[in-house]
């Protein structure tokens, strides 16, 4: 029995829609009940939110296209100013009208002009008797535009007195949208993350025709067992599934195993999945290069562990702070004058110092250091002058949050906090490089 039922739409279209949006039947059913029939007035504005790759954009596009509902779909990142956004909406509306021979550029300076031009655009015979849907993807960009854009879109139905519904798609909650002076509250709808069972079902649908569905489902089960704890992104998992499937099939292609020898297949794919763990969300090498490395059983050069690329995410001064913290952890405090002052004078090496320096600091481990010593080393290794602003101190806190630095001791010490660097020498070399 079909999960999607609505008297206003043919059963064949609903069946097709259900097959195209697996594991999102409840959200689609909710949207259908909100939309109602074609000629009925729908809710003025709908706010749909959820994490990335939770199916918001895909479900909305598939729903509107399958049921052939008149709509406009605009990405607010691509059309990043209010003028570009409003003009693109009007141009797409023209394409829905047979009275307009060709789509032409419509100049629109402000929202008052948009309301007037919108009324003209939907006055055609095709758009007059049914709801027009304006879908704004990545709607969080509206907060960067003029203050009246978001409130006006939320009550566009009232301003134009036309049958129109504005749908906002975003990854953040409505509370971060609401203006201080208030606005019309949209109807909110949440798209939850896909569970592991949902991901298994969706990914298993893309099995190659030359292999059985059970064989590909077993491969997806192995893939999710490795990557689900670090990656819930459906798009990334689809990319990983396509990228590593040829390696999983190698024993079957060579005749060394059949499709049911799960243990042999797992032993063959395990080391390659561990390598692929280092490339999750990253595109340091292309897919063709990755497949070539798998075929040659080579070790990719830039992927020798996460330490080689974690520094990419750090701000400019955070890198210098991390280098200074490493120097403070592994160099004795008495050597700071020798290393970081240009005119430090003559330093005598006594027998006690020589005896103590025979033991490597890397074998002993990092030592704690005070905040003022960290800042003093920072000022000496940065070329330009660095003011001790709140930005510097907030970046130290961020490094502690990322567990690149750790706070040593209690917080009630009178002499200030003490820190310890927790990263390896390879990591610091990559950051310094």
C-alpha positions as CSV (number, residue, x, y, z in Angstrom):
1,X,0.0,0.0,0.0
2,X,1.5,3.4,-0.9
3,X,2.6,5.7,1.9
4,X,1.7,8.9,-0.1
5,X,-2.0,9.6,-0.7
6,X,-3.6,12.8,-1.8
7,X,-7.0,13.2,-3.7
8,X,-5.7,16.2,-5.7
9,X,-2.9,14.4,-7.4
10,X,-2.9,11.2,-9.6
11,X,-1.8,8.0,-7.8
12,X,0.8,7.3,-10.5
13,X,2.6,10.6,-9.8
14,X,2.5,9.9,-6.1
15,X,3.9,6.4,-6.6
16,X,6.7,7.8,-8.7
17,X,7.4,10.5,-6.1
18,X,7.5,7.9,-3.3
19,X,10.2,5.9,-5.3
20,X,12.3,9.0,-5.8
21,X,12.4,10.2,-2.2
22,X,13.1,7.1,0.0
23,X,13.0,7.5,3.8
24,X,11.4,11.0,3.4
25,X,7.8,9.9,3.1
26,X,6.6,11.6,6.3
27,X,8.1,14.9,5.3
28,X,6.7,14.7,1.8
29,X,3.3,13.8,3.2
30,X,3.4,16.8,5.6
31,X,4.3,19.1,2.7
32,X,1.4,17.7,0.5
33,X,-1.1,18.3,3.3
34,X,0.3,21.9,3.7
35,X,0.2,22.6,-0.1
36,X,-3.4,21.3,-0.5
37,X,-4.9,21.3,-4.0
38,X,-3.5,23.4,-6.8
39,X,-6.0,26.2,-6.7
40,X,-6.2,26.4,-2.9
41,X,-4.2,29.1,-1.0
42,X,-1.3,27.5,0.9
43,X,0.5,28.7,4.0
44,X,2.2,32.1,3.1
45,X,5.7,30.9,4.1
46,X,7.3,27.6,5.1
47,X,10.7,27.3,6.9
48,X,12.5,24.0,6.3
49,X,15.7,23.3,8.2
50,X,18.1,20.5,8.9
51,X,21.7,19.5,8.7
52,X,23.6,19.3,5.4
53,X,22.7,16.4,3.1
54,X,19.5,15.7,4.9
55,X,17.5,15.9,1.6
56,X,15.9,19.3,1.9
57,X,16.8,20.6,-1.5
58,X,16.4,17.3,-3.3
59,X,13.0,16.5,-1.8
60,X,11.6,20.0,-2.6
61,X,12.9,19.9,-6.2
62,X,11.6,16.4,-6.7
63,X,8.2,17.1,-5.2
64,X,7.6,20.2,-7.3
65,X,8.9,18.7,-10.6
66,X,7.1,15.4,-10.2
67,X,3.7,17.0,-9.5
68,X,4.4,19.7,-12.1
69,X,3.7,22.5,-9.7
70,X,4.6,26.1,-10.9
71,X,7.7,27.1,-9.0
72,X,10.8,29.2,-8.9
73,X,14.0,27.7,-7.4
74,X,16.8,30.1,-6.5
75,X,20.1,29.6,-4.6
76,X,20.8,32.7,-2.4
77,X,24.5,32.1,-2.5
78,X,24.6,32.4,-6.3
79,X,22.3,35.4,-6.3
80,X,23.9,37.2,-3.3
81,X,22.3,40.6,-3.6
82,X,18.7,41.6,-3.3
83,X,18.5,43.0,-6.8
84,X,20.0,39.8,-8.4
85,X,17.7,37.6,-6.3
86,X,14.5,39.5,-7.2
87,X,15.4,39.8,-10.9
88,X,16.1,36.0,-11.1
89,X,12.7,35.2,-9.5
90,X,10.9,37.4,-12.1
91,X,12.9,35.9,-15.0
92,X,12.0,32.3,-13.9
93,X,8.3,33.3,-13.6
94,X,8.3,34.6,-17.2
95,X,9.4,31.1,-18.4
96,X,6.2,29.6,-16.8
97,X,3.9,31.9,-18.9
98,X,3.0,31.1,-22.5
99,X,2.0,34.7,-23.0
100,X,5.6,35.7,-22.8
101,X,7.4,34.8,-26.0
102,X,10.9,34.8,-24.6
103,X,12.5,35.4,-21.2
104,X,14.0,38.8,-20.9
105,X,15.9,40.7,-18.2
106,X,13.5,42.5,-15.9
107,X,15.2,45.4,-14.0
108,X,14.0,45.5,-10.3
109,X,15.5,48.0,-8.0
110,X,13.6,47.4,-4.7
111,X,10.9,45.2,-3.2
112,X,8.1,47.7,-4.1
113,X,9.0,47.2,-7.8
114,X,9.2,43.4,-7.2
115,X,5.6,43.3,-5.8
116,X,4.3,45.3,-8.8
117,X,6.2,43.2,-11.4
118,X,5.3,39.9,-9.6
119,X,1.6,40.7,-9.9
120,X,2.0,41.2,-13.6
121,X,4.0,38.0,-14.0
122,X,1.4,35.8,-12.3
123,X,-1.5,37.4,-14.1
124,X,-1.1,34.9,-17.0
125,X,-3.7,32.1,-17.5
126,X,-1.2,29.4,-16.4
127,X,-0.4,30.9,-13.1
128,X,-3.7,32.6,-12.2
129,X,-5.6,29.6,-10.9
130,X,-2.9,27.7,-8.9
131,X,-0.3,28.3,-6.2
132,X,3.1,29.6,-7.2
133,X,6.0,28.3,-5.0
134,X,9.1,30.4,-4.6
135,X,11.9,28.3,-3.1
136,X,14.9,30.1,-1.7
137,X,17.8,27.6,-1.0
138,X,20.6,28.6,1.4
139,X,18.2,31.1,2.8
140,X,20.6,32.1,5.6
141,X,22.1,34.5,3.1
142,X,19.0,36.6,3.3
143,X,20.2,37.9,6.7
144,X,23.1,39.6,4.9
145,X,20.8,41.6,2.6
146,X,18.6,44.6,3.3
147,X,16.6,44.4,6.6
148,X,13.2,44.4,4.8
149,X,13.9,41.5,2.4
150,X,13.3,38.6,4.8
151,X,10.1,40.0,6.4
152,X,8.7,40.9,3.0
153,X,9.3,37.4,1.6
154,X,7.6,35.9,4.7
155,X,4.4,37.9,3.9
156,X,4.6,38.1,0.1
157,X,1.1,36.5,-0.2
158,X,-0.4,39.4,1.8
159,X,1.6,42.1,-0.1
160,X,0.7,40.8,-3.5
161,X,-2.8,39.4,-2.7
162,X,-1.8,36.4,-4.9
163,X,-1.7,32.7,-4.4
164,X,2.0,32.4,-3.6
165,X,4.0,30.4,-1.0
166,X,7.6,31.2,-0.1
167,X,9.7,28.2,1.0
168,X,13.0,28.8,2.8
169,X,15.6,26.0,2.9
170,X,18.5,26.4,5.4
171,X,20.7,24.5,7.8
172,X,20.2,26.8,10.8
173,X,17.2,27.2,13.1
174,X,14.5,29.9,12.8
175,X,15.6,31.6,16.0
176,X,18.7,32.8,14.2
177,X,16.6,34.4,11.5
178,X,14.0,36.2,13.5
179,X,14.5,40.0,13.3
180,X,14.6,42.1,16.5
181,X,11.5,44.1,15.5
182,X,9.5,41.0,14.8
183,X,8.0,39.5,11.6
184,X,5.4,37.1,10.3
185,X,6.2,33.6,11.7
186,X,6.6,30.9,9.0
187,X,5.5,27.3,9.4
188,X,8.6,25.4,10.4
189,X,9.4,21.9,9.3
190,X,12.5,19.9,10.4
191,X,14.3,17.4,8.3
192,X,16.2,15.0,10.7
193,X,19.5,13.3,9.7
194,X,19.3,10.0,7.9
195,X,19.8,7.0,10.3
196,X,22.2,4.2,9.4
197,X,19.2,2.1,8.2
198,X,18.1,4.9,6.0
199,X,21.6,5.4,4.6
200,X,21.8,1.6,4.0
201,X,18.6,1.7,2.1
202,X,19.4,4.7,0.0
203,X,22.9,3.7,-0.9
204,X,21.9,0.2,-1.8
205,X,19.6,1.4,-4.5
206,X,22.5,2.5,-6.7
207,X,23.9,-1.0,-7.2
208,X,25.6,-1.7,-10.6
209,X,23.5,-4.0,-12.9
210,X,26.3,-6.6,-13.3
211,X,26.2,-7.4,-9.5
212,X,23.4,-8.6,-7.4
213,X,21.5,-6.3,-5.0
214,X,22.6,-8.5,-2.0
215,X,26.2,-8.3,-2.9
216,X,26.1,-4.5,-3.2
217,X,24.1,-4.2,0.1
218,X,26.8,-6.2,1.9
219,X,29.4,-3.8,0.5
220,X,27.4,-0.8,1.7
221,X,27.1,-2.4,5.1
222,X,30.9,-2.7,5.4
223,X,31.3,0.9,4.2
224,X,28.9,2.3,6.8
225,X,30.5,0.2,9.5
226,X,33.8,2.0,8.8
227,X,32.6,5.6,8.0
228,X,29.3,6.1,9.9
229,X,31.0,7.3,13.1
230,X,33.0,10.0,11.3
231,X,30.7,10.9,8.3
232,X,26.9,11.1,8.1
233,X,26.9,13.1,4.9
234,X,24.9,11.2,2.2
235,X,26.7,12.9,-0.6
236,X,30.1,12.1,0.8
237,X,29.1,8.5,1.5
238,X,27.9,8.1,-2.1
239,X,31.2,9.4,-3.4
240,X,33.1,7.0,-1.1
241,X,30.9,4.1,-2.2
242,X,31.5,4.7,-5.9
243,X,35.2,5.3,-5.3
244,X,36.0,2.1,-3.4
245,X,33.6,-0.4,-5.0
246,X,36.0,-1.6,-7.7
247,X,38.6,-2.6,-5.0
248,X,35.9,-4.5,-3.2
249,X,35.1,-6.5,-6.4
250,X,38.7,-7.4,-7.2
251,X,38.7,-10.9,-5.6
252,X,35.5,-11.7,-7.4
253,X,36.8,-10.4,-10.8
254,X,40.0,-12.5,-10.4
255,X,38.1,-15.6,-9.4
256,X,39.6,-15.8,-6.0
257,X,36.3,-15.5,-4.2
258,X,32.6,-15.5,-4.9
259,X,30.0,-12.9,-3.9
260,X,29.2,-14.7,-0.6
261,X,32.8,-14.8,0.7
262,X,32.4,-11.8,2.9
263,X,35.5,-12.5,5.0
264,X,37.8,-12.5,2.0
265,X,36.2,-9.4,0.5
266,X,36.6,-7.6,3.8
267,X,40.2,-8.5,4.2
268,X,40.9,-7.2,0.7
269,X,39.1,-3.9,1.2
270,X,40.0,-3.1,4.8
271,X,43.5,-1.4,4.2
272,X,42.0,0.7,1.4
273,X,39.1,1.9,3.5
274,X,41.6,2.9,6.2
275,X,43.4,5.0,3.6
276,X,40.1,6.5,2.4
277,X,39.4,7.6,6.0
278,X,42.1,10.2,5.6
279,X,40.3,11.7,2.6
280,X,36.8,12.1,4.1
281,X,35.4,15.6,3.1
282,X,38.8,16.4,1.5
283,X,39.7,16.6,-2.2
284,X,43.5,16.8,-2.0
285,X,43.7,14.4,-4.9
286,X,41.2,13.7,-7.7
287,X,39.1,10.5,-7.9
288,X,41.1,9.3,-10.9
289,X,44.4,9.7,-8.9
290,X,42.9,7.9,-6.0
291,X,41.8,4.9,-8.2
292,X,45.3,4.8,-9.7
293,X,46.9,4.7,-6.3
294,X,44.6,1.8,-5.3
295,X,45.4,-0.1,-8.5
296,X,49.1,0.4,-7.9
297,X,48.8,-0.4,-4.2
298,X,50.7,2.8,-3.6
299,X,50.7,5.2,-0.6
300,X,49.5,8.6,-1.5
301,X,52.2,11.2,-0.8
302,X,50.2,14.0,0.8
303,X,48.0,11.7,2.8
304,X,50.3,10.3,5.4
305,X,47.9,10.9,8.3
306,X,45.6,13.7,9.3
307,X,48.5,15.7,10.7
308,X,49.5,16.7,7.2
309,X,46.4,18.7,6.5
310,X,44.7,19.6,9.8
311,X,46.6,23.0,9.8
312,X,44.6,24.1,6.8
313,X,41.7,24.8,9.0
314,X,43.6,27.0,11.4
315,X,43.6,30.9,11.2
316,X,46.9,32.7,10.6
317,X,47.9,33.6,14.1
318,X,46.7,30.3,15.5
319,X,49.4,28.6,13.5
320,X,52.0,30.8,15.1
321,X,50.5,30.3,18.5
322,X,50.7,26.5,18.1
323,X,54.3,26.7,16.9
324,X,55.1,28.9,19.9
325,X,53.4,26.5,22.3
326,X,55.4,23.6,20.9
327,X,58.6,25.5,21.4
328,X,57.6,26.4,24.9
329,X,56.7,22.8,25.7
330,X,59.8,21.1,24.4
331,X,62.6,23.8,25.0
332,X,63.7,24.6,28.5
333,X,62.9,28.0,29.7
334,X,66.5,28.9,30.2
335,X,67.2,28.5,26.5
336,X,64.6,31.1,25.4
337,X,67.2,34.0,25.6
338,X,69.6,32.0,23.4
339,X,67.0,31.1,20.8
340,X,64.7,34.2,20.6
341,X,67.0,37.2,21.3
342,X,69.4,38.6,18.7
343,X,71.9,40.0,21.3
344,X,71.7,37.5,24.1
345,X,75.4,37.7,25.0
346,X,77.7,34.8,25.7
347,X,76.2,31.7,27.3
348,X,78.4,29.3,29.2
349,X,77.6,25.6,29.0
350,X,78.2,24.0,32.4
351,X,78.6,20.3,32.9
352,X,75.1,20.1,34.6
353,X,73.5,21.6,31.5
354,X,75.3,19.3,29.2
355,X,74.4,16.2,31.3
356,X,70.8,17.3,31.4
357,X,70.6,17.9,27.6
358,X,71.7,14.4,26.8
359,X,68.0,13.2,27.3
360,X,65.7,14.2,24.4
361,X,62.8,16.4,25.3
362,X,60.6,14.4,22.9
363,X,61.2,11.2,25.0
364,X,60.2,13.0,28.2
365,X,57.1,14.6,26.7
366,X,55.8,18.2,26.7
367,X,56.2,20.4,29.7
368,X,53.7,23.0,30.9
369,X,54.4,26.7,30.4
370,X,52.8,29.9,31.5
371,X,50.8,32.2,29.2
372,X,53.3,35.1,29.3
373,X,56.1,32.8,28.0
374,X,53.8,31.7,25.2
375,X,53.1,35.3,24.2
376,X,56.8,36.2,24.5
377,X,57.8,33.5,22.1
378,X,54.9,34.4,19.7
379,X,56.1,38.0,19.5
380,X,59.6,36.9,18.7
381,X,58.7,34.5,15.9
382,X,56.2,36.7,14.1
383,X,57.8,39.2,11.7
384,X,55.3,42.0,12.3
385,X,54.2,43.5,15.6
386,X,51.4,41.7,17.2
387,X,49.2,43.5,19.7
388,X,47.9,41.4,22.6
389,X,44.3,41.8,21.6
390,X,41.2,39.8,22.5
391,X,41.5,38.1,19.1
392,X,44.8,36.5,20.2
393,X,43.4,35.3,23.5
394,X,40.3,33.9,21.8
395,X,42.5,31.9,19.4
396,X,44.3,30.4,22.4
397,X,40.9,29.3,23.8
398,X,40.0,27.9,20.4
399,X,43.2,25.8,20.3
400,X,42.3,24.4,23.7
401,X,38.8,23.6,22.5
402,X,40.3,21.8,19.5
403,X,42.5,19.8,22.0
404,X,45.7,21.1,20.3
405,X,46.6,22.7,23.6
406,X,45.6,21.5,27.1
407,X,45.2,23.5,30.3
408,X,47.4,22.2,33.1
409,X,46.4,22.7,36.8
410,X,43.5,24.3,38.4
411,X,41.8,27.4,37.2
412,X,42.1,29.3,40.5
413,X,45.9,29.7,40.3
414,X,47.0,33.2,41.1
415,X,49.9,33.1,38.6
416,X,47.6,32.6,35.6
417,X,46.9,29.6,33.4
418,X,49.5,27.1,32.3
419,X,49.3,25.2,29.1
420,X,50.8,22.2,27.4
421,X,51.1,21.5,23.7
422,X,49.6,18.1,22.7
423,X,50.5,17.8,19.0
424,X,53.3,15.9,17.4
425,X,56.5,17.1,15.7
426,X,55.1,16.0,12.3
427,X,52.1,18.2,12.8
428,X,54.2,21.2,13.7
429,X,56.5,20.7,10.7
430,X,53.4,20.7,8.5
431,X,52.1,23.9,10.1
432,X,55.5,25.6,9.9
433,X,55.9,24.6,6.3
